[in-house]
Amino acid sequence: MSDRLQHEPELPPSHVAALAIRMDAGGLEADEAVLRRKWRHNRFVRYLVLDPLNLIGVTIVLFAIMLAIVGPIVAPYDPTIPDYNYMGTGPIGPHLFGTDQIGDDIFSRVLAGARLSMGVAAVVLAVAVTIGLTLGSIAGAAGGWLDEIIMRITDMFLAFPVIILALAIAASLGPSLSSSMIALSAVFWPWYARLMRGQVLSIKQKEYVEAAHSLGASRRHIMWRHILPNCLSPIVVEMSLDFGYAILATSSLSFIGLGAQPPSPEWGAMIVAGRDYIRDAWWISTFPGIALTLTVAGFNLLGDGLRDALDPRAVRP
Amino acid sequence: MPTRLIVRRLGFLVLVLFGLSIITFVLSHVVPSDPARLYAGPRASEDTVRQIRHQFGLDQSIPQQYWIYVTNLLHGDFGYSFTTRRPVADDLHDYLPATVELTLAALGVIVCLGVPLGVVSAVYRGTIVDQLSRAISITGVSFPAFWLALLVQLLVSKTTQLSWLPLAGRLGDTTAPPAHVTGLYTIDSILAGNPSLLWQSIVHLILPALVLGYGSLAVVTRMVRASMLEVMAQDYIRTARAKGLKKRVVVIRHALRNALLPATTVLGLQIGVLLGGAVLVESIFAWPGIGRYATLAAESLDYNAIMAVTLVAAFIYVLVNLAVDLAYMILDPRVSYE
């Protein structure tokens, strides 16, 4: 046991000592988990709050989530009912971000878009992660021909450039926001399947799993109590990075014309709607563009920070 | 080089290509409710639709349809595009070189900007320089490529000092392209010995390549940074410093050389991102490549064209990654894929 601890030099010596003492008293996995969690908690604070860029990421993400929840309630106008007295006016007067060519209030649309764009990303990831984790853990745990079949199918999906496969699937289903959600779920799951399989395979080899085996624990118990909880850190990091990417990809499909259709206030669709007016009415696509870019940047910064905080081998100091 | 390994990888390549064809077949023949109706258009009579269904073999069983599809693919027949009203294979022949040229230029942008940014971040890690390089690369992955392209166009059109940069196309409207050899205008104009044409094709590449490459900058910067940090912690770097070599010499000659190798695999994966990004960037810059072709095809649900672009992009992506893996094995004999 002590050998293994030496191989994980990130754990501070005081914790190693405490761990060793408790291990002698039995019940090793539970205590190890508790100690690791405590220690991670400190790293969390150190990485996510003390690093200025990570802090910006956390702030943006929290703010974006808040907007998605309360945005449509606090919006001053209905996002799809035009104000014919102010058609295509700039960000002055009663319309904070201006209005588009038919008089829709951009500010209200950006707020409504927060819920829509982030909601789409959340659904896409929920579906992709569920499929990916299920298939990945089955492949990793079962091994043999089942593993081989699942992973070869995964490889085939991974052989396509993401946006291009999403385009093909969305086109095949017909243009709509729900097709782009299905398309994106279909391109994201293989990454999680592969990641999860790798995690399960490596954790299956750990001594504490072996110990649980020799104590007579059932396979189901080992899978749920020991393997799965320990697989989650890289999944969480990947999800945070992908959340931003899913928002971007949704907007890209809208840009191609396969995703959200006008007058939907999806941010990508709003940017496209303002495309032809960008010289004279820059605000139509600029405000949704800023909202989109900031939100995605927030999730990317958060993902980066989480990676550093959760992965002890990360090289960032 | 273990020949067995290469043979195995090539065998795997065949398997993947088989898988790709199944996926695009399902997407073009099975999922859409009535492809024949789409070909015929909404106003066509039921007879015409039936005729088209028969002509394209859509009235046969699914396995038979797949057999026809794959046989055609193997003969280089991607079907007929009803947006351009030409065989898709001819369209690809015309449009693919433009995308290849743009992707290579973007790759150049990534290498020229990403490697120095990564090195600087690693050497000055934790300082404001490091944070700045991280901020630059994060904005790259966070901008929707099509919006960035629009903004860049707007900026260039409003700035008189930048007005020499063209906003669209591969060459000026009145300029005839060089004789077709590779289809890459830069290379063809060198082969034709025409410096002014070469200059024109380079200036037309600048904006789209910058926008396209910017999106992948973060990944490469981070990878170079990470592998630089790993190398810089090695004993031989300390030795080199201890024997009195200048920091710059150690960083460039000793560390960078060893750190670049792992970064090359990331570049291979970025090809996929770039090909996807090309779909978005090409249509804003009116770049006549397969990306713009795919967007135009997507607008009218031209399945043959969409699936052909999908297949070709995946094929290029798979081949590039295979080549990167093999090159990696040659360059670093310590790597074993067994």
Interface residues (C-beta under 8 A of the other chain):
Chain A: P52 L53 R152 I153 D155 M156 F157 A159 F160 P161 V162 I163 I164 L165 L167 A168 I169 A170 A171 S172 L173 G174 P175 G244 Y245 L248 S251 S252 F255 I256 G257 L258 G268 I271 V272 R275 I278 R279 W282 S285 G289 L292 T293 L294 V296 A297 N300 L301 D304 V315 R316 P317
Chain B: L15 V16 G19 L20 I22 I23 T24 L27 S28 V31 P32 R125 G126 Q131 R134 A135 I138 T139 V141 S142 F143 P144 A145 F146 W147 L150 L151 L154 S157 A218 R225 A226 L229 E230 I271 G272 V273 L275 G276 G277 V279 L280 S283 A294 T295 A297 A298 E299 L301 Y303 I306 M307 V309 T310 A313 A314 Y317 V318
